[in-house]
Amino acid sequence: MPLFQLDQQYNEFKLRSIMSEHKKTITAISWCPDNPDLFASASADNLLIIWNVAEKKAVARLDNTKGVPVSVSWCLNSTEGVAFVSQRGPLYIWDYRGSDPGVTVHKEAHSFLSDICLFRWHPTKKGKLVFGHTDGSLSVFQPGERLNDGTDTFHCSEKNEQSLLLSAYRPGVTN
């Protein structure tokens, strides 16, 4: 992966280094919101890597993502946690530097009915996230909300065990 840096004197980008670990197509990239030098990359070779741009090297590597990650995102409550998902899930959380590094499965974000193409955490609401699917549908986890229409409630796998609601939205389809 080439690393370019803006040369202020000539106002152009110049190649500074090449960082290479992946052997197949890069499928997802995400910058760390709390550290401007870190980003995560995933690839078709079932590899997830945490990079440090300042040090110009990989700082962590997960060799078996159990499927090709289609989306990667940093966990908002931890700079040491990266979430990733493959086509139909589940959502995995990789704690790559904590006291007990490893991969866990999000208890409720799994067994989706259609392929996932991306997901995003809400920028301020802990535990709230949305999945976009290849069939045009959306799956939304909403902490602390309940509906009176018989929709199932779920619980977050995070330590505070917030209540979650999984709802699906399909354009042009009414319930």
C-alpha positions in Angstrom: 0.0 0.0 0.0 1.7 3.2 -1.1 1.8 6.1 1.4 1.8 9.6 -0.1 2.5 12.8 1.8 1.9 16.4 0.7 5.1 18.2 -0.1 4.3 21.8 1.1 7.1 23.3 -0.9 5.9 22.0 -4.3 2.2 21.6 -3.3 2.1 18.0 -4.6 1.9 14.5 -3.1 5.0 12.4 -3.1 5.5 8.8 -2.4 7.0 8.3 1.1 6.8 4.6 1.6 5.0 1.4 0.6 3.2 -0.7 3.2 2.3 -4.1 1.9 0.7 -7.2 3.7 -2.5 -7.9 1.7 -2.2 -10.3 -1.2 -5.8 -9.8 -2.7 -8.3 -7.0 -3.2 -8.8 -4.5 -0.4 -12.5 -4.7 0.5 -12.8 -2.2 3.4 -10.8 0.6 5.1 -11.6 2.7 8.2 -9.6 5.4 9.9 -9.5 5.3 13.7 -11.6 8.3 15.0 -9.3 8.7 18.1 -5.9 8.3 16.5 -5.2 10.0 13.2 -2.2 7.7 12.6 -4.2 4.4 12.7 -6.5 2.8 10.2 -7.8 -0.7 9.5 -7.9 -2.5 6.2 -9.5 -5.7 5.2 -9.1 -7.8 2.1 -10.4 -10.7 0.0 -7.6 -12.9 1.5 -9.6 -13.0 4.8 -7.1 -10.6 6.4 -7.6 -7.6 8.7 -4.7 -5.3 9.5 -4.3 -2.3 11.8 -1.8 0.1 10.3 0.2 2.9 11.9 1.0 5.5 9.3 3.5 7.5 11.4 5.5 4.3 12.0 4.9 3.1 8.5 4.0 -0.5 9.6 1.3 -2.9 10.5 0.8 -3.0 14.3 -1.8 -5.9 14.4 -2.9 -8.6 12.1 -5.9 -10.9 12.1 -5.2 -13.8 9.7 -8.6 -15.5 9.6 -11.7 -13.3 9.4 -14.0 -16.3 8.7 -15.1 -14.8 5.4 -14.2 -11.7 3.3 -15.0 -8.6 5.3 -17.2 -6.2 3.4 -17.2 -3.5 6.0 -14.9 -2.4 8.8 -15.4 0.2 11.5 -13.7 1.2 14.8 -15.7 0.6 17.9 -16.6 4.1 19.3 -16.0 3.0 22.9 -12.5 1.7 22.4 -9.6 2.6 20.2 -8.5 -1.0 20.5 -11.7 -2.5 19.1 -12.5 -2.9 15.4 -15.8 -4.3 14.1 -16.1 -6.1 10.8 -18.7 -8.1 9.0 -18.9 -10.5 6.1 -21.8 -10.9 3.7 -24.6 -12.3 6.0 -22.8 -11.7 9.3 -22.3 -12.0 12.0 -20.8 -8.8 13.2 -17.4 -9.5 14.8 -15.6 -7.4 17.3 -11.8 -7.7 17.3 -10.0 -6.4 20.4 -6.6 -6.3 19.0 -4.6 -4.8 21.9 -6.6 -5.2 25.0 -5.7 -7.2 28.1 -7.5 -10.2 26.5 -7.1 -9.7 22.7 -9.4 -11.8 20.5 -12.5 -11.9 18.3 -16.0 -12.0 19.7 -19.3 -12.3 17.9 -21.9 -9.6 18.5 -24.7 -11.6 20.2 -27.6 -10.2 18.1 -26.0 -8.9 14.9 -26.0 -12.2 13.0 -28.1 -14.4 10.6 -29.2 -11.6 8.3 -31.7 -12.5 5.6 -29.7 -10.7 2.8 -26.1 -9.9 2.2 -24.6 -6.9 4.0 -22.6 -4.4 2.0 -21.7 -2.0 4.8 -22.5 -0.9 8.4 -22.0 2.2 10.4 -22.0 3.0 14.1 -24.0 6.1 15.1 -21.4 8.9 15.9 -22.8 9.7 19.3 -25.3 7.0 20.4 -23.4 4.1 21.9 -24.6 0.7 20.5 -26.7 2.2 17.7 -25.8 0.9 14.3 -27.2 0.4 10.8 -26.5 -2.3 8.2 -27.0 -1.7 4.5 -27.9 -4.7 2.4 -27.3 -5.6 -1.2 -31.1 -5.9 -1.8 -31.7 -2.3 -0.8 -32.9 -3.0 2.8 -31.5 -1.6 6.0 -31.3 -3.2 9.4 -31.1 -0.8 12.4 -30.1 -1.5 16.0 -31.6 1.1 18.2 -30.6 1.1 21.9 -33.3 1.7 24.5 -36.3 1.8 22.2 -39.3 -0.5 22.2 -42.2 -0.7 19.8 -45.7 -1.9 20.6 -46.2 -3.8 17.3 -44.7 -7.1 18.5 -41.2 -6.4 17.2 -38.6 -8.4 19.1 -36.2 -6.6 21.4 -32.6 -7.6 21.6 -29.8 -7.0 24.0 -26.4 -5.5 23.3 -23.4 -7.7 23.8 -21.5 -4.7 25.3 -20.8 -4.6 29.1 -23.7 -2.3 29.9 -26.3 -4.7 28.3 -28.4 -1.9 26.8 -31.8 -2.9 25.3 -31.8 -2.9 21.5 -34.4 -3.1 18.9 -33.6 -4.6 15.5 -35.9 -3.2 12.8 -35.8 -3.7 9.1 -36.7 -1.1 6.5 -37.3 -2.1 2.9 -38.0 0.7 0.4 -41.5 0.4 -1.1 -42.6 -2.3 1.3 -45.1 -1.7 4.0 -45.9 -4.0 6.9 
